[in-house]
Each structure stands twice: as structure tokens, then as C-alpha cells.
Amino acid sequence: MAIRDIVVNPSLLPVLNLSAETRDQCMQLLAVLDPSADSYSDSEERALAASKEQKQLFALLARLRGLNRDAILRVRETKQATAEARQEIDRLHLQLQNLYYEQRHLTGEIAACESYDHKYLALPLIPLEEFLALHPEHRESDEHDLMIARINHEHAEREKLEQARQELLKRKQALIAENNKRKEDLASLDQDLERFIDVSLCPSEFRTMLLTPGRPPSPFRRSSKRSISGGLAINSNNSNSPPTLSHLVLYQATSPSSKHVLVMIAKNEDLSSSQTVDPHPDYTMTVSTPSPRPPPPEKPEAIRTRFKVIAAFWAVIILLGFPIWWKTTSIYRASLPIPEMIDWADGKTCRPVFPLEIRVETPHLPDAEAQHLLRTTQHTLDDLNEFSAHHLRLKLSNDNVDEPLNEPADTALTVRLLPQDDLINPKSELQHDTTQLDVFYSPNQIPPLSSSNPPLSAYIAGELQQLFTEEKAIIAQILSNSHASSAAATSQPSSTMLSSVSPQLADSIAKRQRRSMKYADTYHLAFSLFTPGTEPSSWDIQAAVHDYITPLLQAFSPISNFTVDTQVQLYATFAPTAPAPEYDESHGAWTLKPEDLSAFINAAEWPLSPSIGPGPTINFILYVPDAAQSPLVVKDSLATSWVVPQWGGVVLLNPANGAQLQHLSGDALQAPFLTFSHQLLTLLGAPSTPAALPFRLQTLTRIRAASLLLSASSTMGSLARLTESLPSIPIPATVAASVATTLSHLTSTCEHLRRGRFQAALADARIAETEAERSFFEKSMVGQMYFPDEHKVAVYLPLLGPIGVPLIVGLLKEVKKAIALRKARKAT
Amino acid sequence: MTVLSLLSLLFLAAFSSLASANSDYHESLVLQPLPQSALLASFNFQSNDSQTSFNERHFRYFPRALGQILRHANTKELHLRFTTGRWDAESWGPRPWNGTKEGGTGVELWAWIDAVDDESAFAKWITLAQSLSGLFCASLNFIDSTRTTRPVASFEPTGTHAASDNLHLLHGTLPGEVVCTENLTPFLKLLPCKGKAGVASLLDGHKLFDASWQSMSVDVRPICTQTGECVVQIDQSVDIVLDIDRSKRPRDNPIPRPVPNEQLVCDTSKPYHSDDTCYPLESTSEKSWGLSEIFGRSISGSCPLTEGSTDGTVCLRVPHEREVRATEGAVEVKKPDGYTRCFTLESSTPFDLNIPEQEATTQVPLDEPVLRAERTIVGHGQERGGMRIIFDNPSDTHPVDFIYFETLPWFLRPYVHTLQATITGRDGLRRQVPASQFIKETFYRPAIDRERGTQLELALSVPAASTVTLTYDFEKAILRYTEYPPDANRGFNVAPAVIKLSPAGGGGGASHPIYIRTTSLLLPLPTPDFSMPYNVIILTSTVIALAFGSIFNLLVRRFVTAEEASAMRAQTLKSRLGGKLVALRDRVKGKTAKTE
């Protein structure tokens, strides 16, 4: 096949032409080069021609190559165009295919719709003619509307029918229930009758009724007669058929009241058949309840028996049960003289008075003048005194005959009148170691018998009044404190007394009252040497106690007993919570703030446990600060000692030259122990004036007697109130005995006070206080508190509830009946 | 057996040297490593106050709180012990202080009280126990008549007492008491230096009560010298056996950790020894320990009151060639016995002691105990049981004479006629022998229910190289309902028995007796169901109420027919309502008999 036939593309034709041309040129070149052809003369020519031909050939070849490249490029372009066109074709083809599928699906759907078989076609509708006859207005409508109308009609009809069915069903259920009820009634009646026949309470009547020929012979006839009063039950369940009386049972019941119950039961075997139509009115069930008759009145024997039974039960309960219960559960309560105790507490029984006897020794005066002086002085004293409970009675020392039978009163003070020549004004001096007041006067001051108010007696009276001012104030304070709540009448004098004393004095008395320990038989004194380091570890305590404390204690021995303990404690540091002392530059000392003094004592660490045995412990602490913190003082006041109220005293001992002492000698202890003895007096409540210790102790005796009397009285009152407010606590006989002892001693205390025998009064008051405390803190009185009444009820209730209710109801009924009977009798 | 216990010698020497001192205070600490990495630390504090100042109540070294109690209770000599744990005599040897300063588990108290007769002595005894209870925060107030005995031969007064004193020995134990920190704090407060200086500064409740065995004792006795000078001596001691490994654990991380693999020393000769299997070798070197490591703190200087005493305060019993590092400044004195070295402390510088880990070539020899005793409850059931006491005499030559003392609570009723003895020689043969062969003397005081317990004291002799077993049966009483403690099912503690070895017999020449105490026992008693009484009350009440109600109703009610009843009810509105209710009930029950 020629190439021209194959390549027809016009763009390729130049290529073909050019290639042919090139071929020709090649041929020419070959011809030129062909040696055989010898068209040229020499080789030079030939070479020249050849090169000329060659050049032309090269040019042609170059053109051919360019054409070839063009052709290749064109082929590529063509290929690309072809590919694009093909893609487009593919897309279009796919679309076409989709359309084909869609068409096929739709065709299928249409076919399915056309072939759908609807329910309404199968509905058993009423025929068209009938419907049209019923609803002529649809005659004109087209087939579709007609069909809809027909269907609607059918729907309405069916609903109506369904409703009717439900109603009928309900009626059927009701009838079945009614049926069952009747059957049960009849069955129970059946049993009832059988029982009555069996245990017929009045069989004779029954028998006569059955056997007496005069009566209606057949029970059946009776039934027809008494069908109103008897019960007739006819049970009908079948719809359209009359009731089948498959069996008819007749009972006759008799009772003591000769009431007859006749029951007729119609039982139908066919109970299960359904009921769709209302029963015929002829067969409506009739149920008539029996109209009952009340029982006959009870026989008197039965009533009597019942009464006896109930009475017997109650008799056992009241005569046996209740005493046993009372005996076993009651607690012993000794009888206490409650009103008397409360009277004591209210201060109604005893009004403490303090008649102080003051002896006047007049060795240098004739009797008459002495008597006169005494009288006038007494008169002045009585005028000065506004506190009636506390008064002074003057007495001549040789005047002992007025009370020969009774023991004499204690002498509170002895006044010695001593003449001294060169005196213008009288002068007095209280002796330090005895209770004696020396009054010096010049002999010319002896009042004449005629004068009514001589200056000497006024002077003596004033001195005495002055001496006893503080004591009076203290006693007034005690009395007013204790009677704060009682009647105003008793506190009247003391309050007027209180108002008369100076506020400073009253204040200091109140302060001392707060600070001083409560009275006790025995006080334990504990002297402790505390030091934060290790030095000093010993002290001359034996000598110090002997020198400074023992004389004081001996003086106090009539009032209280004392024991003395001492200890040395090293490494006694402050509590970690206590504020540390601060260094004060101005004084060159470490200072403790006054408000921090309460935290000074490290109660947790320091062994300051109270002493064993009755009575409070008074602690005295001698604290030797560390060398690094010395000297240690209280801020502002720069004091080194203070009293802890009702607890004890603290003294800070700063070594003189700052050097630590290993041993505290007697000299070093002198100052602290003098402070301790002073603190002890304060803590024991001794008055601060006058200076004479015996006099102060006498005052203390009176104060203690008064406060003990009042405290024992108030304890009695508390005990009385306690026993009244807690009726469940037992009161053992010992408490009653203690109370009796207390009251008798209180009485004698009061009597002693009135007679001015204060030592004896204090002794009695101490016994009274001890006994009062013992009775109040009796241990066995506490136990019962833990069994409250609720507890008892919880234990008794399961038993008493079920037993008590029938008993009480029975009793109430009997009582009611008895009352009714009495009324009825009265009416007749 | 002939070797005298060096430990006791040391203590006795110290005791005799101190006893003569007047109005003084001494303290000492003896540390002795025991086998199985245990360490015995014996603290001893002794202070004297002269009898005259004691009588005048001037207390300097003697604690005032205790002195007051003793005066108040007329007590001349007092011994109080708080003990927990068990002394492992098998490995630790004889007891410290020869057992004279330890008590049975719990609290033990005995005292010589001056009183005119037994009743007043007992009253004082109760006062003493209750006061001490408050002082030591222990339940000593539970020592009542049932726990109090009057031993005849087991205890001797150790102080010197005037012949005019009418002394009564009373002894009480509380085996169930748990000793703990609250008892240590008041104990330390009794010391003059209060645990703030001196060896007492080592005592810390955390370490002390973590010990394997610990015993605290307080002894008060009057001591008179030949010259007629009398002192009242209070001797307080604390003995503890600490596990060194356990004590060295830091307090904030006390969980034991296994030894790291690299530090394990394995026995390579074992056939199963491999990389992951190791049979640890017993370490031949002694573990290192130090005071501050074991007690958690060092001694904060000596108590200044002990100044002047020449003896070392802290003594350590290890062989002399062992290296011991003590704090600079402490004077070390080596005693000639080859095992004891003592250190005297500086007053203000802290003192610590360190023993580095080193090869142990020699050990301090431990004595064989003179007697081993063991007491157990045998038998089964709630009703009966038996007691078995085993005495083992390890000596091959010497028989042991001793006094065996036990107190039994009253609810444990022993049958003394069943007391039987069995002897087992070294050959292992058991022979039943009459008990009288060993029992030389018997003191028996039977129990009275709820008043006193049984007291049994036997003077026994165990032949050489043999084991004697005593057995007897007992019956368990049934307690009253209120007598049971809250934890009744735990059992009831039976106090340990006390064994006193008379010095001549087995004490090896010591002039003071040796005491051994057995462990305390737990006795299970029959315990009732404690809710029973309430159930009985409720049940009987209900039954009685039901029976009574029906009988009463039968007696007083009138019976009529149902129709009559309804007829009567129909008369009032209330009864009409009631009738309807009755009808309803009848419909339900089908009951026809009705009552008025």
C-alpha cells in the first residue's frame, strides 16, 4: 500500500512531500558520490558537488525534522481533544442510563399503585340499593363520594353496635355478681339454720310447733304466709326462659324470741350462660333483708354473775395487785421537816444577832461612878449604832451575878480604864497580843454622877464604835447577801447598815469576800518552790514555816485545822499558751502584764494537785525566775506577789544580785514568807483592821459563825426544795437524821449567838454545816434519778394495756347499768 | 548455773551503793543488746528524802502527790508495776533486776499498810488504790475485794520497818489493764527532773510502748542505816526490750521495706540457690545502732541533781573490743568485767551513743534462767476447764525450791482435790506421782462468790533436770446479768502467777529472791444472749394479756344471735354504723357468731 493512501491528513502532506524531496536529494547525492557514474571529471569537483548536495540534504533533513516535531505535537493535541470528547460522551451516556432507570422505576410504581387492593373493597357494606334507600341525598353523587358516604355510615353503625355490646356485657357481670352474692347468703343462712336447729335454744317450742296439730300443719304454708318477714331469694340468670327451680329448700328457724325465718333458695344449675339482653321484668331479683328483733332482756342471774365476776377481778387488783406493786416499787422517803427547813433557809426561824460583851475594868474607880460611866457610855453606843443585829454590851468586870445559871458570854473586848495624871484628852491603846483596850484618862475627867453625857463616855463609845466598824460591815454584807432573796424585812437593818459604811470599805470587804476561801474544817496549805531551771533546788523550808506560818496557824486553830505540805519543783516552765514576760527597758526588769497573771500558773504541768482528804488546798507558790529573765515583776505596779482568789498566792523571788542561788536560806525566805502569811490571812477572810491579831481572830470567829449558819440554812433550803421537786428520789433515814442534827445545831448556834457565846456558836455551826453537807450530798439519793417514769411506762405498758382496757370497760358498763337501773327504779 | 548474773550483780551493786546515800537523787541507764537484734534498756531513778522531812511533809526529791497518798493511806511500803508484752526467756535469758522490778501483764500493786486490824487495813488499801488510780491514770480503782489477796510467803518487805508497826500486806492485780502513754506521763512527772534532763529525756511514749516488752515500776520503801538515819526511798524504773530494726524505722514512714537485692547475703551452698532464689545467711556482724536512732532523740545532758555521783550514768554492756562512739565530753570508764563500759554525762551538752556495724566475735554471755514456768488453761466446753502449770528446771545438778502464788477470780472455782503432778525427766518419760512429793507447803484460801478470789500459794521443789507439770480442774461460774463487762465474749483475764525463787535454793548465791511471772490467761465464760430479758418481758406480757383478755371476755360477755345483735344496734346511729361494719366483716369471714 502506498504511503499516500495511508496518510491522508492534509497537515501531513507537506511532510510527505518534503520527505520525497529529501529522498530525491539523497539519491542525487548518492549519484554524485557513485564512482562508477563518473559524471564529474575529477574528484575535486565531485567533492564539491557532493558537499553541495550534502548541504541541500541537510537543509531538507532539518526541515523534515521540524515537520516531524510538528506532527508529533499535533498528534498529542489531537489525543487530548479526543480524550475530552470521550469524557463528555461518557457523562452523557451515564445520564441517559439514569433516566432509563428512573423511567423503569416509575413504571413499576404506577403498576403497583394500579394493582393495590384496598380494604374498603372487601368491606361487607350494606348493598347500594339499601343505602340509597336510607340516604336518598347521595343518589346524585358520583361513585367516589358515594363510597365515602357508605363507609362513614358503616362506621357509625358499627360504633353504635359496639356500645350496645359493652352495656350488655356490664349487665351480665352485675348479674353474675348478684347471683353469687345471693348464693352465699343462702349458704350462710343454711349454716345458721342448721346450727340453730342443732343447738336449739328452745327445742321444746320447735317441737311443739312442729307437732301441734292446731297449728298450721305444713311448714310450707307458713312460708307462704310469712314470706314478707322471711327472706325470699330467687336467682334467675337465664335471659328468656323462666327460672328453673331445680331444687327448692325450705328452712325453718326458731329462736327464743319465737321469730321464724323462712328462706327459699332457687338454685339454677346453668350459671355460666351469658346474658345479652335485659332480664324480663317478671324475673327481677328480689332480696328482702330480715327486720330483726331485739334479744330478750337478760336474766337477773346472768347480770348478777357478771357483776360478781367483775367485782372479783377488781377486788384482786385493788387488794392484792396494787399493794404488791406499791410495796415493790415504792422508794423509802424518810419524812423531813420541810417547812422548818425552808423557814431556816428564808431566815424566818433565826435572825442572827451579835451582842458583843465588853468588859470594863475600872480598878481605880468607885463602883457607883463606874456604873454611871458604864450607863452613859452604853447609852451613847446605842445612839451611835444603827445596825441592830450587831450591838455592844458593856459590863463591869466584877459584875458576874446577873446570870448565875447560864454560862457567861464570851468577852469580845476588855476595856481597862487607867488613870493617868497629865492627860488633857483621853487616850486609848489596843494591845497587840490580847483583846484588851487600854483607855487612859486624867482623873478629873471622871464624870460626875449628875452629868448625862460626859466627854469620857463619848470618847470610849466612839473608840469602840470605830473598832467594830469593819466587823459590822462584813456581817451586814454576809447577812444581806444571804437574804437577798428572802423577805425584805429581815434584810432591812443590814441594808441600812450597808448604806452607812463608806464605799471604799464596802468595796474592800466585798473584794475580800470574793477572794477568801469558803469555810472548811481543815485547810491544806501547800508551799511550792518552782523554778524554770534547776536552781535553786532546796530551801530552808522547815525553819521558814516554823517561823512565819506556824504562829499564825496556832492562832487560827480554834477556827480551823491546818496541814502544811511543801515541795520543790524544777523545770517548771510556763504553759505554752501563756504569754511570755516582756523586757521593760525603763525599769530594767522583765514584766508580766496584770491581765496575764491568771495564765501564770501552768496548771497542766505543775504538780499542784489538791491534797487528799476533806478540805480545800491553799497553794502558795514561790517562783524563782530564770537568771535570763530576772528580775521578773508585774507590769506597772512592779509588784512581785499577788493573790489568786480562792486558790492561793504567788510570790516572785528575784535573787538579789541576779546570781542564781543553789540553796534558799532562811534570810532569803523571810520576805516571801511574810507575804505568804499576809496572803493566808486574806484568803481566810480575816478583816484587815484593827492591827491586833487576837481581835481580828475573834472577829473572824463571829464572821465564820454567821456565814456557816447561813450556809447550813441555805443548804437545808436547797435540800427541801430538791426533795420536793424530785418525788422519785429516795430519802434514806440517815438523811433525816442528819437534817435533824443540823436543825438542832442550828438552833443552838442561834441561841449561842443571841447569848454572845461565839466560840460555842462556831462549834455548833461547824457541826451543822458538816451535817448539812452530808445530808445534801448523800450518795444513795442520786441512784433513782436514772429511772424516770417514762421508763416504767415502757416496761408496764405491754402488760397493763391489754389487761387494763377490758377491765376498765367492763367496770364502766356495770356502773352505767347500775345508774340506769337506779334511775328506772326511781321513775317507777 | 554457778555463774552469777552479771547484770543482777551490777544492779545490786548500784543498789547497795545508793541505798546508803542520804537525801539524794540518782539515775542510770543500762543498755544491753540481746540476741535477735533486741536491745534491753533499763532506766532507773532513785531519790531519797529523809524520813523526818517526809513526816513533816517537806518534799524535795520525793514527789508530793505520791507522798500525800502514802501518808493518807498509812502505807509504809509500796510497789506498783505496769507491764505489757512478754519476756522471751528462751532467747533473752534471765530477767532484768532478777524479776524484782517487773509485774504481771497489766497492773500489779502490793503494799504494806500500817493498820490496827484487817478491816481498817483493807479500807486504807482501797483508799490507796483509788488515789493511785487518779495519780497514774490507771484503772486501779477496780481493785476491789475480789482482786485483793494477802500473800503469806510470796513477798517480803524490802525496807526497814519498825517492829511496832502493825503491817498488813495486800496485793492486787489488774491483768486486763492496758498500759500506755497516759501512765507514762504521770510517771515522768514524779521524777525531779521531769524527763526534761538526764536519761529520762529518752523516754517517749511512742517508742516505749512500741517495745516488745516493757515494764514500769514504782517502789517506795523506808530504809534505815545502822546509824539510825532513816530515809524514804522512791525507786522508779523502766525496762524495755526494743527491736532495733523496728525502732530504727523513721516515725513518719514506719512501713517495713524488704532488703534490696544487692544487699542480701545469700547462702550459695543451697542447691536451690539461683539469681531469684536466696536463702539469707545469718548476718555475722552486729547491726549498727545509736541512741538517737532508736529512741528518736538524744539524752539532753545530765540531770543537775545527780551531780557528785561518780558512777557512770549510762552503761553499755558490749565486749570491750567493740567500737563505740560517744559524744565528745563524756567520760568513758571500762569496767574490769570485760563487758561493761559506763559514760558520765555533761550537765548541759546532749549525749548520743553510736555503735557502728562490725563483726561480732564475742557476745556478752547470757545466763540460763533458773526456772522456766508456763501456765495454760486446758479443757473444753463452757462449764469446766483445767489449769496446767509446767515448771522446767534446766539445771542438771540443783533442785529448785520456790513459792508458787496465784490468785484466781471467784468465777473460776478450782477443785484442789484434783491437783495432780506429773514429772518428766530428760529421758522424756512421764510419770504420775503424788503431788505431795513436790509440794512442801500449801496455803489455800478458797473463794467466796463476789467477795474474794481464790488464793493459792504452794511451796514447791522441782528436782534437777526434770519438768514437773501440775494440773487441776476448775468449774466456771455463771455470772449475773449485770456482772458481765461490755466485751463479755472476749473472755475474762486471769492474773499471772508469781513465782518466787528463794535465794538459797536456786538464786545462785544472790541474797535477794528472784521473781518470775507467767503470762496472763484469758478465760472464756458462758455468756448469755443479752437481749433475752427484754424479749422475755415482752413475750410473757403479751401471752398473759392475751390469755387474760379472752378469759375475761368469756366470763363477762353475753352471747346473742347475730340478728339480735343487729337489732340492738339498729337503735342508735352509732350502732347502725357498727352494724354495717360487722356486716362487712361477716361477708369477709363468714362468721356468724356475734357477741354483744
Contacts between the chains, C-beta under 8 A, distances in Angstrom:
chain1	res1	chain2	res2	distance
A	188	B	590	6.1
A	188	B	592	6.7
A	191	B	592	7.0
A	192	B	562	7.7
A	192	B	592	5.5
A	195	B	592	7.7
A	196	B	561	7.9
A	255	B	561	6.2
A	255	B	563	7.7
A	255	B	564	7.8
A	257	B	564	7.5
A	259	B	563	7.6
A	290	B	563	6.3
A	292	B	563	4.1
A	292	B	564	6.6
A	292	B	566	5.1
A	292	B	567	3.5
A	292	B	570	6.9
A	293	B	563	7.1
A	293	B	564	7.0
A	293	B	567	5.5
A	294	B	564	6.2
A	294	B	567	4.4
A	294	B	568	5.3
A	294	B	571	7.7
A	295	B	560	4.3
A	295	B	561	7.3
A	295	B	564	3.7
A	295	B	565	7.7
A	295	B	567	7.3
A	295	B	568	6.7
A	298	B	558	6.1
A	302	B	558	6.6
A	306	B	555	7.7
A	306	B	556	5.0
A	306	B	558	7.7
A	309	B	555	4.7
A	309	B	556	5.4
A	310	B	556	5.9
A	313	B	552	6.9
A	526	B	64	7.4
A	528	B	64	7.9
A	534	B	193	7.8
A	534	B	197	7.4
A	534	B	303	7.9
A	534	B	304	4.1
A	534	B	305	7.2
A	535	B	304	7.5
A	537	B	60	7.6
A	537	B	192	7.9
A	537	B	304	7.5
A	537	B	305	6.2
A	538	B	60	6.1
A	541	B	58	5.3
A	542	B	53	7.1
A	542	B	56	6.6
A	542	B	58	5.9
A	545	B	58	8.0
A	563	B	57	7.1
A	564	B	57	6.2
A	565	B	57	4.5
A	565	B	58	8.0
A	565	B	59	7.0
A	565	B	64	5.9
A	565	B	67	8.0
A	565	B	68	6.7
A	566	B	57	6.6
A	566	B	58	4.6
A	566	B	59	6.4
A	566	B	64	7.9
A	567	B	59	4.3
A	567	B	60	7.5
A	567	B	63	7.8
A	567	B	64	3.9
A	568	B	59	7.2
A	568	B	60	4.9
A	568	B	61	7.9
A	568	B	192	8.0
A	570	B	192	6.1
A	570	B	193	6.4
A	570	B	194	7.1
A	570	B	305	7.5
A	571	B	193	6.2
A	571	B	194	4.8
A	571	B	196	4.5
A	571	B	197	7.1
A	605	B	189	8.0
A	607	B	63	6.9
A	607	B	64	6.5
A	607	B	65	5.6
A	607	B	189	6.0
A	609	B	65	5.3
A	609	B	135	7.8
A	611	B	68	5.6
A	612	B	68	5.2
A	612	B	69	6.2
A	612	B	72	4.3
A	612	B	131	5.9
A	613	B	72	6.0
A	795	B	537	6.6
A	798	B	537	7.3
A	798	B	538	5.6
A	798	B	541	3.9
A	798	B	542	6.3
A	798	B	545	7.1
A	799	B	541	3.9
A	799	B	544	6.4
A	799	B	545	6.1
A	801	B	545	7.3
A	802	B	542	7.7
A	802	B	545	3.2
A	802	B	546	7.1
A	802	B	548	7.3
A	802	B	549	5.7
A	803	B	544	7.4
A	803	B	545	5.4
A	803	B	548	5.1
A	803	B	549	7.2
A	806	B	548	7.9
A	806	B	549	5.5
A	806	B	552	5.1
A	806	B	553	6.4
A	807	B	552	7.0
A	810	B	552	7.2
A	810	B	556	5.3
